[in-house]
Amino acid sequence: MVGGGALVAAALVGSVVLIVSRPEELATLRGHGGPVRSVAIDAHGSLLASASDDGTVRIWDLATNATLHTLELGGKVHAVAFGPDSLLAATTDDATVQVWDARAGQKAYALSGAKKTLECVAFSPDGTTLAAAGIEGPVYLWKLKDRGAPTALPGHLKHVHAMTFTPDGRALITGGEDGSLRFWDAASGASSHAIAPDKRHLHNLVVSPDGKTLFAAASGKGVRRWSLPDRKEMPNIEGAGMARGVAISADGSALATVHEDGAVKTWDAVSGVSLTTSKGHKLAGLAVAFAPDGTFFTAGGDSTLKRWRGRP
């Protein structure tokens, strides 16, 4: 029996199971054969990419929730990120970044020069620079005009799990297992600021659309916040628990988080007030991304993705 006055119904359409047993959950997307560790949505809001331990990236049509392409990358895929013109960057165990034309489902080129596995990746907002990092600390910057050897940025003491560019593209922010935050000049790669290491690992980073607040999914106390103008830490979002992923809506009003216990939660991004909590995934939630229409997608260790209604 399903509570909350929900209508119990389900329909299988291809690899998509439509769910209406909860008011917040819109669809479950199936097809991966292993944990789904990263999700990304293109700037047009038409494509979703999901990266899995099964060695594939799936490209989904957001209008139908159906698979458009299955990209074979040849090893565990740790992270994906969209750039301009539906270019998609993906990292695997071989320390390269593969760049694909996601709409066509074809590989465009590969970037080499990193020494070890890369666990996070990001395009600069203008699409001229790609950043990636992972095991044992260096952050790598590739200039995509020439696709030559990357600039290696030292500083992190342990694995780097998370990175994001600020909306204006001027700064790259990185964090990870050592609990520190580092700020880099996106053009030169120079270190501009560092926030001292903390015992709480940082799993994921996102900046509000107005560029004023940095949010981090972290071990221990869940979601941490910093004011970017003065780079001072703000009060944590209470009750978040062990968060593995955090995303913010396009209008900056809502956050979505996924957690070690599989829970999926939404929050008022300004006040930090809890909005909704759902069980979500059968295993740990690992990634989350907002679509421009206000819905959001989560991914988990149970090999599924789920689409959710945004702010209630």
C-alpha positions in Angstrom: 0.0 0.0 0.0 1.3 3.5 -0.9 0.4 6.3 1.4 0.0 10.1 0.9 -3.0 9.8 -1.3 -0.8 8.7 -4.2 -2.2 7.0 -7.3 -0.6 3.6 -7.7 0.2 3.0 -11.4 3.2 2.1 -13.5 3.8 1.7 -17.3 6.9 0.2 -18.9 8.0 2.1 -22.0 11.2 0.7 -23.5 13.9 1.0 -20.8 11.8 3.6 -18.9 9.4 2.8 -16.0 7.0 5.6 -15.4 6.1 5.9 -11.8 3.2 7.7 -10.2 3.2 6.0 -6.8 4.7 9.1 -5.2 3.8 12.7 -5.9 7.4 13.8 -6.3 8.8 11.0 -8.5 8.1 11.2 -12.2 10.1 8.4 -13.8 12.8 5.7 -13.3 15.3 5.3 -16.1 16.9 1.9 -16.4 19.5 0.4 -18.7 22.9 0.7 -16.9 24.5 -2.5 -15.6 26.3 -0.9 -12.7 26.3 2.0 -10.3 25.7 5.4 -11.9 28.3 7.8 -10.6 27.7 11.0 -12.5 24.9 12.9 -14.4 24.9 16.0 -16.5 22.4 18.0 -18.5 23.3 20.1 -21.6 22.8 23.8 -21.8 19.7 23.5 -24.0 18.0 21.2 -21.5 17.4 18.5 -24.1 20.0 15.9 -23.3 20.9 14.0 -20.1 24.2 12.0 -19.8 24.8 9.3 -17.2 28.1 7.7 -16.4 28.4 4.2 -15.0 30.8 1.5 -13.7 29.5 -0.7 -16.6 31.8 1.2 -18.9 29.2 3.2 -20.7 27.7 6.7 -20.9 24.0 6.8 -21.8 22.6 9.8 -23.6 18.9 10.3 -22.8 16.2 12.5 -24.5 14.8 14.7 -21.8 11.5 15.1 -23.7 10.8 11.3 -23.6 13.2 9.9 -21.0 14.3 7.4 -23.6 17.9 6.4 -24.5 19.3 8.0 -27.6 22.8 6.6 -27.6 24.9 4.2 -25.5 28.6 5.2 -25.7 31.1 2.5 -25.0 34.1 4.0 -23.2 36.0 0.8 -22.3 36.3 1.1 -18.6 34.6 2.4 -15.4 33.3 6.0 -16.2 33.8 8.3 -13.2 32.4 11.6 -14.4 30.7 13.5 -17.2 30.2 17.2 -18.0 28.6 19.0 -20.9 30.3 21.9 -22.8 29.2 23.9 -25.8 27.4 22.5 -28.8 26.5 19.3 -26.9 30.1 18.3 -26.5 30.4 15.8 -23.6 33.6 15.1 -21.6 33.9 11.8 -19.8 36.7 10.4 -17.6 37.7 6.7 -17.1 40.4 4.7 -15.4 42.9 5.3 -18.2 43.7 8.9 -17.1 42.4 10.5 -20.3 39.4 12.7 -21.0 37.2 11.5 -23.8 35.2 14.2 -25.6 32.1 13.1 -27.5 29.4 14.7 -29.7 26.6 13.6 -27.5 23.8 14.4 -30.0 25.4 12.3 -32.7 26.8 9.7 -30.4 30.3 9.9 -31.9 33.7 10.4 -30.3 35.3 13.7 -31.1 38.8 13.5 -29.5 40.7 12.6 -26.4 42.8 14.7 -24.0 45.9 13.1 -22.4 48.6 14.2 -20.1 47.2 13.3 -16.7 49.1 10.7 -14.7 46.3 8.8 -12.8 42.6 8.2 -12.8 40.4 11.4 -13.1 37.3 11.4 -11.0 35.8 14.8 -11.8 35.6 17.0 -14.9 34.2 20.4 -15.9 34.1 22.8 -18.9 34.5 26.5 -18.4 31.3 28.4 -19.1 32.8 29.8 -22.4 33.9 26.3 -23.5 37.6 27.3 -24.0 39.0 25.3 -21.0 38.5 21.9 -19.6 39.5 21.0 -16.1 39.8 17.5 -14.6 41.3 16.0 -11.4 41.3 12.8 -9.4 43.7 10.5 -7.6 46.5 12.1 -5.6 45.7 15.7 -6.1 46.9 17.5 -9.2 44.2 19.6 -11.0 44.7 19.6 -14.8 43.7 22.4 -17.2 43.5 21.9 -21.0 43.1 24.8 -23.4 40.8 23.3 -26.0 42.0 25.6 -28.8 45.2 23.6 -29.2 44.4 20.4 -27.1 48.0 20.2 -26.1 49.6 19.1 -22.8 47.6 20.2 -19.7 48.8 22.6 -17.0 49.1 20.6 -13.8 48.1 22.6 -10.7 49.5 21.2 -7.4 48.1 21.9 -4.0 45.6 19.3 -2.9 47.0 16.7 -0.5 44.7 13.8 -1.4 42.1 12.8 -4.1 40.1 15.5 -5.7 36.5 14.5 -6.0 34.7 17.8 -6.9 35.1 20.9 -9.1 33.1 23.7 -10.5 33.7 26.9 -12.4 32.0 30.1 -11.2 29.2 31.3 -13.5 31.4 34.2 -14.8 34.1 31.7 -15.7 36.8 33.6 -13.8 37.5 31.0 -11.1 37.7 27.2 -10.8 36.9 25.8 -7.4 38.1 22.3 -6.3 37.7 20.1 -3.3 38.0 16.5 -2.2 39.3 14.0 0.3 41.6 16.4 2.2 38.5 18.6 3.0 40.1 21.8 1.6 38.8 24.2 -1.0 41.1 25.7 -3.5 40.3 28.6 -5.8 42.2 28.9 -9.1 42.4 31.6 -11.8 40.7 29.9 -14.7 42.7 31.7 -17.3 46.2 31.3 -15.9 45.8 28.4 -13.5 47.3 30.5 -10.6 46.2 29.6 -7.1 44.2 32.6 -5.8 42.9 31.4 -2.5 42.7 28.3 -0.3 40.4 27.3 2.6 42.2 25.1 5.1 41.7 21.3 5.2 38.9 19.9 7.2 38.1 16.3 8.3 34.9 16.3 6.2 35.4 15.0 2.7 33.9 17.1 -0.1 32.1 14.9 -2.7 30.4 17.5 -5.0 30.4 21.3 -5.5 27.9 23.7 -7.1 27.7 27.5 -7.2 24.4 29.4 -7.2 23.5 31.0 -10.5 24.2 34.5 -9.1 27.7 33.4 -8.2 27.3 34.4 -4.5 27.1 31.0 -2.7 29.1 27.8 -2.9 27.4 24.6 -1.8 29.3 21.3 -1.1 28.0 17.8 -0.5 30.1 16.6 2.3 30.7 13.8 4.7 29.6 14.3 8.3 27.2 17.3 8.4 25.8 17.0 4.9 25.6 20.3 2.9 28.1 23.0 3.7 27.9 26.6 2.4 30.3 29.5 1.8 29.7 33.1 0.8 31.8 33.6 -2.3 32.3 37.4 -2.1 34.2 37.0 1.2 34.8 33.3 1.1 33.5 32.8 4.6 31.7 29.6 5.7 28.0 30.0 6.4 25.9 27.7 8.6 25.5 24.2 7.4 22.1 23.0 6.0 20.9 21.1 9.1 19.5 17.6 8.7 21.1 16.9 5.4 23.0 13.8 6.6 25.8 12.1 4.6 25.4 13.9 1.2 27.0 12.6 -1.9 25.7 15.0 -4.5 24.1 18.5 -4.6 22.5 20.5 -7.4 20.8 23.9 -7.6 17.8 24.9 -9.8 18.3 27.3 -12.7 16.5 30.1 -10.8 18.6 29.5 -7.7 15.6 28.9 -5.4 16.0 25.2 -4.7 18.6 22.6 -3.9 18.4 18.8 -4.5 20.7 16.4 -2.6 21.3 12.6 -2.7 22.6 10.6 0.3 24.5 7.5 1.4 21.2 5.9 2.5 19.6 6.4 -0.9 17.5 9.4 0.3 16.6 12.2 -2.1 15.9 15.6 -0.5 15.1 19.1 -1.6 15.7 22.4 0.2 15.1 26.1 0.0 18.5 27.3 -1.3 18.3 30.6 0.5 17.0 29.6 4.0 18.1 26.0 4.0 14.7 24.8 5.1 13.8 21.2 4.1 11.1 20.9 1.4 10.8 17.2 0.6 12.3 13.9 1.6 11.9 10.6 -0.4 13.5 7.2 0.0 14.8 7.5 -3.5 17.3 4.8 -4.4 17.7 1.2 -3.0 21.4 1.8 -2.6 23.5 5.0 -2.1 22.6 8.1 -4.1 25.7 9.2 -6.0 24.8 12.1 -8.3 22.1 14.7 -9.0 21.5 17.4 -11.7 18.7 19.9 -12.3 17.1 20.4 -15.7 16.1 23.9 -16.9 12.4 23.0 -16.5 12.8 22.6 -12.8 12.8 18.8 -12.7 15.9 17.0 -11.5 17.6 13.7 -12.0 19.3 11.5 -9.4 21.6 8.5 -9.9 22.5 5.7 -7.6 24.4 2.6 -6.7 21.3 0.6 -7.7 22.1 1.3 -11.4 19.0 3.5 -11.9 18.3 7.2 -12.6 15.2 8.8 -11.3 13.4 12.0 -12.5 11.8 14.1 -9.8 9.5 17.1 -9.6 11.4 20.1 -8.4 10.2 22.6 -5.8 6.8 21.6 -4.5 
